[in-house]
Amino acid sequence: MAESNRYVFRASSLCNGEDSGCGCVEVATNLADVATGGTVALRDSKTGLVSVFTPHEWRGFVRGVKAGEFDI
C-alpha cells in the first residue's frame, strides 16, 4: 500500500462524485506513462487504500481483463 497524498487521483465520470457511495476505483493521473516504465496507482474510493503496480503487473492485469478472467 502507498500513501495517497503523493498521487492525483481521477475517477470515472460515471462515479457521480465522492458522496455517491458507488465504490469507484480511481487511477492516479500524475505518474509517468506505464509504457515508459512508470507505475500505476489505484485507489478504492470507499476505503482510500492505494495499490501500486509495476508496468509488468499492470500489463498482466489488463490482459486478464481483456480475456474475461475477472468476469462474474
C-alpha positions as CSV (number, residue, x, y, z in Angstrom):
1,M,0.0,0.0,0.0
2,A,1.1,3.5,-0.6
3,E,0.3,7.0,0.8
4,S,-2.4,8.5,-1.3
5,N,-1.3,12.1,-0.8
6,R,1.5,11.8,-3.3
7,Y,-0.9,10.9,-6.1
8,V,-3.5,12.9,-8.0
9,F,-6.5,10.5,-8.5
10,R,-9.3,10.6,-11.0
11,A,-12.5,8.6,-11.0
12,S,-14.8,7.8,-13.9
13,S,-17.4,10.4,-14.8
14,L,-19.9,7.6,-14.1
15,C,-19.0,7.6,-10.4
16,N,-21.1,10.7,-9.6
17,G,-18.8,12.2,-7.0
18,E,-17.4,11.2,-3.6
19,D,-20.8,11.2,-1.8
20,S,-22.5,8.7,-4.1
21,G,-21.1,5.7,-2.2
22,C,-20.5,4.0,-5.5
23,G,-17.2,2.4,-4.6
24,C,-15.3,3.5,-7.6
25,V,-11.8,2.6,-8.4
26,E,-9.7,5.7,-9.1
27,V,-6.4,5.9,-11.0
28,A,-3.5,8.3,-10.4
29,T,-3.0,10.6,-13.3
30,N,0.3,12.3,-12.3
31,L,2.6,9.3,-12.8
32,A,4.9,8.5,-15.7
33,D,3.3,6.6,-18.6
34,V,3.4,2.8,-17.9
35,A,4.7,2.3,-21.4
36,T,7.9,4.3,-20.4
37,G,8.4,2.4,-17.2
38,G,6.2,4.4,-14.9
39,T,4.0,2.8,-12.2
40,V,0.2,2.6,-12.0
41,A,-1.6,3.6,-8.7
42,L,-5.2,2.7,-8.0
43,R,-7.3,3.8,-5.0
44,D,-10.5,2.4,-3.6
45,S,-12.8,5.5,-3.3
46,K,-14.6,4.0,-0.2
47,T,-11.6,3.0,1.9
48,G,-8.8,5.2,0.4
49,L,-6.5,2.2,0.2
50,V,-3.9,2.6,-2.6
51,S,-2.2,-0.2,-4.6
52,V,0.8,0.5,-6.8
53,F,1.6,-1.8,-9.7
54,T,4.7,-2.2,-11.9
55,P,4.3,-2.0,-15.7
56,H,4.7,-5.8,-15.9
57,E,1.9,-6.3,-13.3
58,W,-0.4,-3.8,-14.9
59,R,0.0,-5.3,-18.4
60,G,-0.8,-8.7,-16.9
61,F,-3.9,-7.3,-15.2
62,V,-5.1,-5.6,-18.4
63,R,-4.6,-8.8,-20.4
64,G,-6.6,-10.7,-17.9
65,V,-9.5,-8.1,-18.1
66,K,-9.5,-8.3,-21.9
67,A,-9.5,-12.1,-21.7
68,G,-12.5,-12.1,-19.4
69,E,-10.6,-13.7,-16.4
70,F,-12.4,-11.5,-13.9
71,D,-16.0,-11.6,-15.3
72,I,-18.7,-12.6,-12.9
